[in-house]
Amino acid sequence: METLFASLPAIDILVNAAIRTGAWSIETLAMEEWDRVQETNLRGAYLLMRSATQAMRAQARGGRLIT
């Protein structure tokens, strides 16, 4: 993600809206699939916000995170 933010002239706003979803029944959803959903939805959001925050601080003018 550092490569992404380094390629931009500036980042002022990050809208974090990526999710993984599906039409699963709770009775049949495998734990492995649940883990993949959580990794995308939680870990992915965290990593993206962390990288964006570092880029915003480096440009010394702040920014906004929207989740």
Secondary structure, 3 states (H helix, E strand, C coil): CHHHHHCCCCCCEEECCCCCCCCCCCCCCCHHHHHHHHHHHHHHHHHHHHHHHHHHHHCCCCCEEEC
